[in-house]
Amino acid sequence: MGSKNKLKRFRENETFNNVIQPTRDELVNQQFDLKGHWNEKVFRNDHPLVLELGCGKGEYSVALGKRFPDKNFIGIDIKGARFWRGAKTALEDGIENVAFLRAQLELIDLAFAEHEVDEIWITFPDPQIKYKRTKHRMTNMEFLQRYKKILKPEGVIHLKTDSEFMHGYTLGLLHGAGHEVLYANHNVYKQEGSPDEVTSIQTHYETIYLEKNKPITYIRFKIN
Ligand SMILES: C[S@@+](CC[C@H](N)C(=O)[O-])C[C@H]1O[C@@H](n2cnc3c(N)ncnc32)[C@H](O)[C@@H]1O
């Protein structure tokens, strides 16, 4: 995408009432006033709060929002020009239970209060295969502890990925640390039993992987 197009999207994001873009300072200095008040101030209801981490264009957040009108969804990504697509679709289609947050996932526990979140989806994260990149892997121990902090005690995490490495790494880590794997499937479109919300929605990256015939994997788990 050209830089002119990106700038246009950034400017439009500023005008969208479903896009929230705190500064890093606001988050770090504990001045972000939606922390602990997302439902009350953004959605004006007390429905369960669901996050999509690294949402890209936001296909999952928008599709789940349509399917589950009694839940609230927030797609989170650092790249505003990507989630512009999801935010615009949500506005055009009048989907009021979907919003987008521009933030670094490393700061997620500064954007949400303890136990504020009911569910987390992680859709096609960069697997960060090189050992030196472990700290950026979105299911490493540090990230899981951040998720645990903001999730309700019964909160569930969904991981959908094409990366065998990411699937295996996460399963190994969950088993090793005594977390609870509720469901795992290493080829959701071939192996029976996949939940409908896993096979009926495809993200942008997923579409590319499916064209290359890559198996898509899924894990649903709880952090103890
Ligand atoms: C491979 S893309 C997947 C996008 C989308 N979920 C999909 O399946 O089409 C990974 C996304 O995660 C975002 N991302 C990666 N690391 C991040 C971080 N530390 N904080 C915020 N966003 C991040 C990237 O900007 C990118 O949009």
The ligand as an ORCA input file, in Angstrom:
! r2SCAN-3c Opt
* xyz 0 1
  C       0.513    -12.230     10.186
  S      -0.493    -10.865     10.563
  C      -2.117    -11.607     10.803
  C      -3.220    -10.613     10.642
  C      -4.639    -11.198     10.745
  N      -4.884    -11.790     12.028
  C      -4.876    -12.198      9.650
  O      -4.912    -13.401      9.957
  O      -5.041    -11.794      8.491
  C      -0.007    -10.463     12.207
  C      -0.567     -9.116     12.698
  O      -0.164     -8.916     14.043
  C       0.248     -7.568     14.218
  N       1.247     -7.555     15.303
  C       2.347     -8.325     15.377
  N       3.033     -8.080     16.511
  C       2.321     -7.123     17.163
  C       2.513     -6.449     18.401
  N       3.553     -6.714     19.176
  N       1.603     -5.524     18.778
  C       0.534     -5.240     17.984
  N       0.297     -5.854     16.799
  C       1.182     -6.773     16.397
  C       0.812     -7.140     12.884
  O       0.743     -5.742     12.719
  C      -0.081     -7.920     11.901
  O      -1.188     -7.146     11.465
*
